[in-house]
Amino acid sequence: MQTLIKNGQILSHDNQLIPAAIWIKDDKIYAIGEQFEEADFEQVIDAKNQFVCQGLVDVHVHFREPGFTYKETIKTGSQAAARGGFSTVCAMPNLDPVPDSVENFLKIQQLIEKDAVVHVKQYASITEELRSDVLVDQKALRQVGAFAFTNDGVGVQSAGTMYQAMKEAAENDVSIVAHTEDESLLFGGVMHEGKRSKELGLPGILSITESSQIARDLLLAEATGVHYHICHVSTKESVRVIREAKQAGIHVTAEVCPHHLILCDNDIPEDNGFWKMNPPLRGKEDQQALIQGLVDGTIDCISTDHAPHGFDEKNQTFMKAPFGIVGSEYAFALIYTQFVKTGIFTLEQVINWMAVKPAEIFGMPTGRLEIGQKADIAVFDLEHHYNVDDQLFLSKGSNTPFVGWNLLGNTLYTLVDGNIVWQFSE
């Protein structure tokens, strides 16, 4: 099948939007030019002078299936990702059963093949059942499709366990992806330790809960030579030690989430579980350090940490609600509105952080709008405002404080392998 995307605007090499048409043949980008003869195509998409780019890549989502399908499914989660312009996502293993064996992993792969509308890369766990110190068989899991290993949702508490996992991962040429949280430093905290936590009378989460485990792991990564990727960085101390590690030549990459870039703990208006996430919203200085870390290359990419929950679960106090925020459907629009339109980031930087770099980090065959590449493409409306409306979410989750925000950057189309998987309709 041959598809034409006409009347588009793409990014030039000097960060300017220029007119372009894209010729898609089967599942690949066949040609890029100013215009092509429409009669040659079975399908024509009119981009109406809006922004056309490669499909976004999110290395951190939670699809909750199997085990927690009342929160999300592979079908609804992948539809939400498509709604946000993502053509590839990487799904975390905090499931039931955990993908800690070939048998469990293959069952999830079968569900992905049946229900996913975007490319879904499935993580396997580092240890059996996430919380144990028994390592999984990395070699066997890699052979059946696991592209990286993580215990996301909990930090690996034992340095010895993490060292052994990193050593094996280096031998198998796979990545260790870490949720960094030293549970001995939690002290029952539910939000960032600071002035706002005291005002709300809530126990705080220390910054060193995250940064101290990152510091430990960076030295272990240096000792083993593994590629070590850090999830959802949130503190200025974490940024500092990652920057120092990169300067020392340690093979580390890191991600940050839109909510940590845009909000801080002082924005939390009340004791409301929709503001509870892990890591928590940190202080203003942390927020500024994260922005600077992205700009200077200390942090490599932006991920959503899309983590849906049931409405009643989240519509509680901080002490009772689970951690988590959804983000797939509006992440690009948030970043574009808050940072590109205000002149803090360029559009080119955002596409690099949300498509190019995450694909490069994990060696994925996507992330670029070039001839011969996969026809994974998104079309965004950069001109017209829209409101974040949880009643229109395709995700089962609506747990986000961004409901009602007025944004630019609504997704008009998402294509995966040349097929339309999301199309906006008024």
Protein Blocks (a to p, Z undefined) as FASTA:
>chain_A
ZZddehiacddfkopacddddddehjacfbdcfbdcfklpfbdcdekhpacddddddfbd
cehighilmlpcfklmmmmmmmnopabdcddfbdcdddfbfklmmmmmmmmmmmpcbdcd
ddddfbghhlacbdcdfklmmmnopabdcfehiacfblklmmmmmmmmmmnopacddddd
dfklnnopabdcdfklmmnopacddfklmmmmmmmmmmmmmmnopacddehifbfklmmm
mmmmmmnopacdddddfklmmpcfklpmbdcfklgccdddddfklmmmmmmmmmnomamb
dcekiacddfklmmccfklmccdddfklmmmmmmmmmmmmnomacfklmmmmmmmmmmmm
nopaehiacehiacddcdddfkbccdddfklpfbfbfcdfkgoiacehiafbdceehiaf
bdcdZZ
